[in-house]
Amino acid sequence: MRILVTGGAGFIGSHFVHGLDGADVTVLDKLTYAGSRANLDGVRHTFVHGDICDPGLLAKVVPGHDVVVNFAAESHVDRSIEGAAEFVRTNVLGTQTLLQACLEAGVAKVVQVSTDEVYGTIESGSWTEDAPLAPRSPYAASKAGADLIARSYAITYGLDVSITRCGNNYGPRQYPEKIIPLFVTRLLRGATVPLYGDGGNVRDWIHVQDHCAGIRLVMDKGEPGEVYHIAGTAELTNLELTGRLLEACGRDWDLVEHVEDRKGHDRRYSLDDAKLRALGYRPEIPFERGLKDTVRWYAEHRGWWAA
């Protein structure tokens, strides 16, 4: 089987590639600030440096692949608030350009990797896959647009494309702009960490390896045009998460600096993953163990994040 992984040099994409035992893998990545070929060390693959918004390049790269998994995206909410244009370009136009190339090349299966942020915020309970999309940030809106484009290609053109939506990922090699690697790398240096608002925003945490296992399951069993949730193993407020990170890093609360809340900061995310569990999905890494192992990885790889 030949698999094309777009955005495969990023955090989640590279973990996915490492888990593709025995496959013939091509990685297409633009190598923006959060992507690195070093993330792919030790795994056999063919690397192509390029942009999913480039139809000429895709016309050369996509043909001959049986499966395409699209991780390529601008993904940081704060950066999308500062400038939305690149998010719309990559996440919406890039997804459409890639799907068109897959359609023209006769690709048998496409998986569009998305996020729980497309739903906005939920006070209680959990979203099911048929919940209305109500994004509240430019990043979330661009991912919602990409999902709708993907669904339209399944319905209009008959392209076998499934969509996955997941909560907050953590694990080794995550670029230190996200909260866990940001806090860990700062705490290990004895620096302060910024906690938005009252710290009461709730997120569902999943280890990156469990997320990738869910994507592989959808790649194998997902139905065209269908959405599948990949839920995590811990629902925590940012304040609770901060306490666990302080404990793991051996630091005290005097290093926590409360800062003004982010614009449009969603209060809570929560996914119902019964649909994927019916296909056999089960997360395997408890949050306590996964967080401990992640902190240890950053402590042992200072050269990776210091650079």
DRENDO-1510 file (C-alpha; in Angstrom, 1 decimal, always signed):
<recs>
REC; n; res; u; v; w
REC; 1; MET; +0.0; +0.0; +0.0 .
REC; 2; ARG; +1.3; +3.5; -0.9 .
REC; 3; ILE; +0.3; +6.2; +1.5 .
REC; 4; LEU; +0.8; +10.0; +1.1 .
REC; 5; VAL; +0.9; +11.9; +4.4 .
REC; 6; THR; +0.7; +15.7; +3.9 .
REC; 7; GLY; +2.0; +17.7; +6.8 .
REC; 8; GLY; +3.9; +14.5; +7.9 .
REC; 9; ALA; +6.9; +16.4; +9.3 .
REC; 10; GLY; +4.8; +18.1; +12.0 .
REC; 11; PHE; +4.0; +16.9; +15.4 .
REC; 12; ILE; +1.0; +14.6; +14.9 .
REC; 13; GLY; +1.8; +13.8; +11.3 .
REC; 14; SER; +5.3; +12.5; +12.1 .
REC; 15; HIS; +3.9; +10.3; +14.9 .
REC; 16; PHE; +1.4; +8.9; +12.4 .
REC; 17; VAL; +4.2; +8.1; +9.9 .
REC; 18; HIS; +6.2; +6.3; +12.6 .
REC; 19; GLY; +3.2; +4.1; +13.1 .
REC; 20; LEU; +2.9; +3.0; +9.5 .
REC; 21; ASP; +4.8; -0.3; +9.7 .
REC; 22; GLY; +5.4; -1.9; +6.3 .
REC; 23; ALA; +3.8; +0.8; +4.2 .
REC; 24; ASP; +5.3; +2.6; +1.3 .
REC; 25; VAL; +5.1; +6.2; +2.7 .
REC; 26; THR; +5.6; +9.6; +1.0 .
REC; 27; VAL; +5.6; +12.7; +3.2 .
REC; 28; LEU; +4.7; +16.0; +1.6 .
REC; 29; ASP; +5.5; +19.0; +3.9 .
REC; 30; LYS; +6.1; +22.7; +3.5 .
REC; 31; LEU; +8.4; +22.7; +6.5 .
REC; 32; THR; +7.0; +25.8; +8.2 .
REC; 33; TYR; +8.3; +26.8; +11.6 .
REC; 34; ALA; +6.5; +23.8; +13.3 .
REC; 35; GLY; +7.7; +21.1; +10.9 .
REC; 36; SER; +11.1; +19.4; +10.8 .
REC; 37; ARG; +12.6; +16.5; +8.9 .
REC; 38; ALA; +14.3; +15.5; +12.1 .
REC; 39; ASN; +10.8; +14.4; +13.4 .
REC; 40; LEU; +11.0; +11.6; +10.7 .
REC; 41; ASP; +14.4; +10.3; +11.7 .
REC; 42; GLY; +14.5; +6.5; +11.8 .
REC; 43; VAL; +11.5; +5.8; +9.6 .
REC; 44; ARG; +11.7; +4.8; +6.0 .
REC; 45; HIS; +9.9; +7.3; +3.7 .
REC; 46; THR; +10.2; +9.4; +0.6 .
REC; 47; PHE; +10.2; +13.1; +1.4 .
REC; 48; VAL; +8.8; +15.9; -0.9 .
REC; 49; HIS; +9.2; +19.5; +0.1 .
REC; 50; GLY; +6.2; +21.4; -1.0 .
REC; 51; ASP; +2.8; +23.1; -0.4 .
REC; 52; ILE; -0.6; +21.5; -0.7 .
REC; 53; CYS; -1.8; +24.7; -2.3 .
REC; 54; ASP; +0.4; +23.9; -5.4 .
REC; 55; PRO; -1.8; +22.0; -7.9 .
REC; 56; GLY; +1.2; +21.4; -10.3 .
REC; 57; LEU; +3.2; +19.8; -7.5 .
REC; 58; LEU; +0.2; +17.7; -6.4 .
REC; 59; ALA; -0.4; +16.5; -9.9 .
REC; 60; LYS; +3.1; +15.0; -9.8 .
REC; 61; VAL; +3.1; +13.6; -6.2 .
REC; 62; VAL; -0.5; +12.3; -5.7 .
REC; 63; PRO; -0.9; +9.8; -8.5 .
REC; 64; GLY; +0.1; +6.2; -7.6 .
REC; 65; HIS; -0.9; +6.5; -3.9 .
REC; 66; ASP; -3.7; +4.4; -2.5 .
REC; 67; VAL; -4.4; +6.5; +0.5 .
REC; 68; VAL; -3.9; +10.2; +1.3 .
REC; 69; VAL; -4.0; +11.4; +5.0 .
REC; 70; ASN; -4.1; +15.2; +5.3 .
REC; 71; PHE; -2.4; +16.7; +8.4 .
REC; 72; ALA; -1.2; +19.8; +6.6 .
REC; 73; ALA; -2.6; +22.8; +8.4 .
REC; 74; GLU; -1.9; +26.0; +10.2 .
REC; 75; SER; -3.1; +25.1; +13.7 .
REC; 76; HIS; -2.4; +27.7; +16.4 .
REC; 77; VAL; -5.4; +29.7; +17.5 .
REC; 78; ASP; -3.3; +32.7; +18.8 .
REC; 79; ARG; -1.5; +33.0; +15.5 .
REC; 80; SER; -4.8; +32.8; +13.6 .
REC; 81; ILE; -6.1; +35.7; +15.7 .
REC; 82; GLU; -3.1; +37.8; +14.8 .
REC; 83; GLY; -3.4; +37.0; +11.1 .
REC; 84; ALA; -6.2; +34.8; +9.6 .
REC; 85; ALA; -5.2; +34.9; +5.9 .
REC; 86; GLU; -2.6; +32.1; +5.9 .
REC; 87; PHE; -5.0; +29.9; +7.9 .
REC; 88; VAL; -7.7; +30.3; +5.2 .
REC; 89; ARG; -5.2; +29.8; +2.4 .
REC; 90; THR; -3.7; +26.6; +3.8 .
REC; 91; ASN; -6.6; +25.0; +5.6 .
REC; 92; VAL; -9.4; +25.8; +3.1 .
REC; 93; LEU; -7.8; +26.3; -0.3 .
REC; 94; GLY; -5.1; +23.8; +0.4 .
REC; 95; THR; -7.6; +21.1; +1.4 .
REC; 96; GLN; -9.7; +21.7; -1.7 .
REC; 97; THR; -6.6; +21.7; -4.0 .
REC; 98; LEU; -5.5; +18.4; -2.4 .
REC; 99; LEU; -8.9; +16.8; -2.7 .
REC; 100; GLN; -9.2; +17.8; -6.4 .
REC; 101; ALA; -5.8; +16.2; -7.0 .
REC; 102; CYS; -6.9; +13.0; -5.2 .
REC; 103; LEU; -10.1; +12.9; -7.3 .
REC; 104; GLU; -8.2; +13.3; -10.6 .
REC; 105; ALA; -5.6; +10.7; -9.6 .
REC; 106; GLY; -8.2; +8.1; -8.5 .
REC; 107; VAL; -7.0; +7.9; -4.9 .
REC; 108; ALA; -9.0; +5.1; -3.2 .
REC; 109; LYS; -9.1; +6.7; +0.3 .
REC; 110; VAL; -8.6; +10.1; +1.8 .
REC; 111; VAL; -8.7; +11.0; +5.5 .
REC; 112; GLN; -9.1; +14.7; +6.5 .
REC; 113; VAL; -7.7; +15.3; +10.0 .
REC; 114; SER; -9.7; +18.0; +11.8 .
REC; 115; THR; -10.4; +19.3; +15.3 .
REC; 116; ASP; -13.1; +19.6; +18.0 .
REC; 117; GLU; -12.7; +23.3; +17.8 .
REC; 118; VAL; -15.1; +23.5; +14.8 .
REC; 119; TYR; -18.0; +23.1; +17.2 .
REC; 120; GLY; -17.2; +26.2; +19.2 .
REC; 121; THR; -17.9; +25.7; +22.9 .
REC; 122; ILE; -20.2; +23.4; +25.0 .
REC; 123; GLU; -21.3; +24.0; +28.6 .
REC; 124; SER; -22.2; +20.4; +29.4 .
REC; 125; GLY; -22.4; +17.0; +27.8 .
REC; 126; SER; -20.4; +16.0; +24.7 .
REC; 127; TRP; -20.7; +16.7; +21.0 .
REC; 128; THR; -21.8; +13.9; +18.6 .
REC; 129; GLU; -20.7; +13.9; +15.0 .
REC; 130; ASP; -24.0; +15.5; +13.8 .
REC; 131; ALA; -23.6; +18.6; +16.1 .
REC; 132; PRO; -23.8; +21.9; +14.3 .
REC; 133; LEU; -20.5; +23.6; +13.4 .
REC; 134; ALA; -20.1; +26.9; +15.3 .
REC; 135; PRO; -16.4; +27.9; +15.2 .
REC; 136; ARG; -15.3; +30.9; +17.2 .
REC; 137; SER; -11.8; +31.6; +16.0 .
REC; 138; PRO; -10.3; +32.0; +12.5 .
REC; 139; TYR; -8.4; +28.8; +13.0 .
REC; 140; ALA; -11.5; +26.8; +13.9 .
REC; 141; ALA; -13.5; +28.5; +11.1 .
REC; 142; SER; -10.8; +27.5; +8.5 .
REC; 143; LYS; -10.9; +23.9; +9.7 .
REC; 144; ALA; -14.7; +23.8; +9.6 .
REC; 145; GLY; -14.5; +25.1; +6.0 .
REC; 146; ALA; -12.0; +22.4; +5.1 .
REC; 147; ASP; -14.3; +19.7; +6.6 .
REC; 148; LEU; -17.3; +21.0; +4.6 .
REC; 149; ILE; -15.2; +21.0; +1.4 .
REC; 150; ALA; -14.2; +17.4; +2.2 .
REC; 151; ARG; -17.8; +16.4; +2.8 .
REC; 152; SER; -18.8; +18.0; -0.5 .
REC; 153; TYR; -16.2; +16.0; -2.4 .
REC; 154; ALA; -17.6; +12.8; -0.9 .
REC; 155; ILE; -21.2; +13.7; -1.8 .
REC; 156; THR; -20.8; +15.5; -5.1 .
REC; 157; TYR; -17.9; +13.6; -6.7 .
REC; 158; GLY; -18.0; +10.2; -4.8 .
REC; 159; LEU; -14.5; +10.6; -3.4 .
REC; 160; ASP; -14.0; +8.2; -0.5 .
REC; 161; VAL; -13.0; +10.8; +2.1 .
REC; 162; SER; -13.6; +10.5; +5.9 .
REC; 163; ILE; -13.1; +13.2; +8.5 .
REC; 164; THR; -11.6; +12.8; +12.0 .
REC; 165; ARG; -12.0; +15.3; +14.8 .
REC; 166; CYS; -9.9; +15.1; +17.9 .
REC; 167; GLY; -9.3; +17.0; +21.1 .
REC; 168; ASN; -6.0; +18.5; +22.5 .
REC; 169; ASN; -3.0; +16.4; +21.7 .
REC; 170; TYR; +0.2; +16.0; +23.7 .
REC; 171; GLY; +3.4; +14.0; +23.6 .
REC; 172; PRO; +7.0; +14.2; +22.5 .
REC; 173; ARG; +8.2; +16.5; +19.7 .
REC; 174; GLN; +5.3; +18.9; +20.0 .
REC; 175; TYR; +6.3; +22.5; +19.0 .
REC; 176; PRO; +6.6; +24.6; +22.2 .
REC; 177; GLU; +3.8; +27.0; +21.4 .
REC; 178; LYS; +1.1; +24.7; +22.6 .
REC; 179; ILE; +0.3; +24.8; +26.4 .
REC; 180; ILE; +1.9; +21.5; +27.6 .
REC; 181; PRO; +5.3; +21.9; +25.8 .
REC; 182; LEU; +5.3; +25.7; +26.4 .
REC; 183; PHE; +4.7; +25.2; +30.1 .
REC; 184; VAL; +7.1; +22.3; +30.5 .
REC; 185; THR; +10.0; +23.9; +28.6 .
REC; 186; ARG; +9.6; +27.2; +30.6 .
REC; 187; LEU; +9.2; +25.4; +33.9 .
REC; 188; LEU; +12.3; +23.3; +33.3 .
REC; 189; ARG; +14.2; +26.6; +32.8 .
REC; 190; GLY; +12.7; +28.1; +36.0 .
REC; 191; ALA; +10.7; +30.7; +33.9 .
REC; 192; THR; +7.2; +31.8; +34.5 .
REC; 193; VAL; +4.2; +30.4; +32.6 .
REC; 194; PRO; +1.2; +32.4; +31.4 .
REC; 195; LEU; -2.3; +31.2; +32.4 .
REC; 196; TYR; -5.2; +32.7; +30.5 .
REC; 197; GLY; -8.0; +34.3; +32.5 .
REC; 198; ASP; -9.2; +32.3; +35.5 .
REC; 199; GLY; -7.8; +29.0; +34.1 .
REC; 200; GLY; -11.3; +27.5; +34.0 .
REC; 201; ASN; -11.3; +26.6; +30.3 .
REC; 202; VAL; -11.8; +22.8; +29.9 .
REC; 203; ARG; -10.0; +20.7; +27.4 .
REC; 204; ASP; -10.1; +16.9; +26.5 .
REC; 205; TRP; -6.5; +15.6; +26.4 .
REC; 206; ILE; -5.3; +12.7; +24.2 .
REC; 207; HIS; -1.8; +11.3; +23.7 .
REC; 208; VAL; -0.7; +11.7; +20.1 .
REC; 209; GLN; -0.2; +7.9; +19.7 .
REC; 210; ASP; -3.8; +7.2; +20.7 .
REC; 211; HIS; -4.9; +9.9; +18.2 .
REC; 212; CYS; -2.9; +8.3; +15.4 .
REC; 213; ALA; -4.3; +4.9; +16.2 .
REC; 214; GLY; -7.8; +6.3; +15.8 .
REC; 215; ILE; -6.8; +7.8; +12.4 .
REC; 216; ARG; -5.5; +4.5; +11.2 .
REC; 217; LEU; -8.7; +2.9; +12.2 .
REC; 218; VAL; -10.7; +5.4; +10.2 .
REC; 219; MET; -8.3; +5.0; +7.3 .
REC; 220; ASP; -9.1; +1.3; +7.3 .
REC; 221; LYS; -12.8; +1.3; +8.2 .
REC; 222; GLY; -14.2; +4.8; +7.8 .
REC; 223; GLU; -17.1; +5.4; +5.5 .
REC; 224; PRO; -17.1; +8.1; +2.8 .
REC; 225; GLY; -18.4; +11.5; +3.9 .
REC; 226; GLU; -18.6; +10.3; +7.6 .
REC; 227; VAL; -17.1; +12.1; +10.6 .
REC; 228; TYR; -15.4; +10.2; +13.4 .
REC; 229; HIS; -14.5; +11.6; +16.9 .
REC; 230; ILE; -11.3; +10.6; +18.6 .
REC; 231; ALA; -11.7; +11.4; +22.2 .
REC; 232; GLY; -9.1; +11.5; +24.9 .
REC; 233; THR; -8.6; +10.2; +28.4 .
REC; 234; ALA; -8.7; +13.3; +30.6 .
REC; 235; GLU; -10.9; +16.3; +30.7 .
REC; 236; LEU; -9.2; +19.1; +32.7 .
REC; 237; THR; -9.4; +22.8; +33.3 .
REC; 238; ASN; -6.3; +24.7; +32.4 .
REC; 239; LEU; -5.8; +25.4; +36.1 .
REC; 240; GLU; -5.9; +21.7; +36.9 .
REC; 241; LEU; -3.5; +21.0; +34.0 .
REC; 242; THR; -1.1; +23.7; +35.3 .
REC; 243; GLY; -1.1; +22.1; +38.8 .
REC; 244; ARG; -0.1; +18.7; +37.3 .
REC; 245; LEU; +2.6; +20.3; +35.2 .
REC; 246; LEU; +4.1; +22.1; +38.2 .
REC; 247; GLU; +4.2; +18.9; +40.1 .
REC; 248; ALA; +5.8; +17.0; +37.2 .
REC; 249; CYS; +8.4; +19.6; +36.8 .
REC; 250; GLY; +9.1; +20.1; +40.5 .
REC; 251; ARG; +8.0; +23.8; +40.5 .
REC; 252; ASP; +5.7; +26.0; +42.6 .
REC; 253; TRP; +2.7; +28.2; +41.9 .
REC; 254; ASP; +4.8; +31.3; +42.2 .
REC; 255; LEU; +5.9; +30.7; +38.6 .
REC; 256; VAL; +2.3; +31.0; +37.3 .
REC; 257; GLU; +1.5; +34.4; +35.9 .
REC; 258; HIS; -2.2; +35.1; +35.2 .
REC; 259; VAL; -2.6; +37.0; +32.0 .
REC; 260; GLU; -5.6; +38.6; +30.1 .
REC; 261; ASP; -7.8; +36.0; +28.5 .
REC; 262; ARG; -7.5; +35.2; +24.8 .
REC; 263; LYS; -10.1; +36.8; +22.5 .
REC; 264; GLY; -13.1; +34.5; +21.9 .
REC; 265; HIS; -11.6; +31.8; +24.2 .
REC; 266; ASP; -13.8; +28.7; +24.0 .
REC; 267; ARG; -14.8; +27.6; +27.5 .
REC; 268; ARG; -15.1; +23.9; +27.1 .
REC; 269; TYR; -14.7; +21.1; +24.5 .
REC; 270; SER; -15.9; +17.5; +24.8 .
REC; 271; LEU; -16.3; +14.8; +22.2 .
REC; 272; ASP; -18.6; +11.7; +22.2 .
REC; 273; ASP; -16.5; +8.9; +20.5 .
REC; 274; ALA; -19.1; +6.1; +20.6 .
REC; 275; LYS; -19.1; +5.9; +16.8 .
REC; 276; LEU; -15.4; +5.2; +16.6 .
REC; 277; ARG; -15.5; +2.8; +19.6 .
REC; 278; ALA; -18.1; +0.8; +17.7 .
REC; 279; LEU; -15.3; +0.2; +15.1 .
REC; 280; GLY; -12.9; -1.0; +17.9 .
REC; 281; TYR; -11.2; +2.2; +19.0 .
REC; 282; ARG; -9.8; +2.2; +22.6 .
REC; 283; PRO; -7.3; +4.8; +23.9 .
REC; 284; GLU; -4.4; +3.0; +25.5 .
REC; 285; ILE; -2.3; +5.6; +27.3 .
REC; 286; PRO; -3.6; +7.0; +30.6 .
REC; 287; PHE; -3.1; +10.7; +31.0 .
REC; 288; GLU; -1.1; +10.4; +34.1 .
REC; 289; ARG; +1.5; +8.1; +32.5 .
REC; 290; GLY; +1.5; +9.9; +29.2 .
REC; 291; LEU; +2.1; +13.3; +30.8 .
REC; 292; LYS; +4.9; +11.9; +33.0 .
REC; 293; ASP; +6.6; +10.3; +29.9 .
REC; 294; THR; +6.1; +13.6; +27.9 .
REC; 295; VAL; +7.8; +15.7; +30.6 .
REC; 296; ARG; +10.6; +13.2; +30.9 .
REC; 297; TRP; +11.1; +13.5; +27.1 .
REC; 298; TYR; +11.4; +17.3; +27.1 .
REC; 299; ALA; +13.8; +17.1; +30.1 .
REC; 300; GLU; +16.0; +14.6; +28.3 .
REC; 301; HIS; +15.9; +16.5; +24.9 .
REC; 302; ARG; +16.7; +20.0; +25.8 .
REC; 303; GLY; +18.7; +20.5; +22.7 .
REC; 304; TRP; +15.6; +19.8; +20.6 .
REC; 305; TRP; +13.4; +22.5; +22.1 .
REC; 306; ALA; +16.2; +25.0; +23.0 .
REC; 307; ALA; +17.0; +25.2; +19.3 .
</recs>
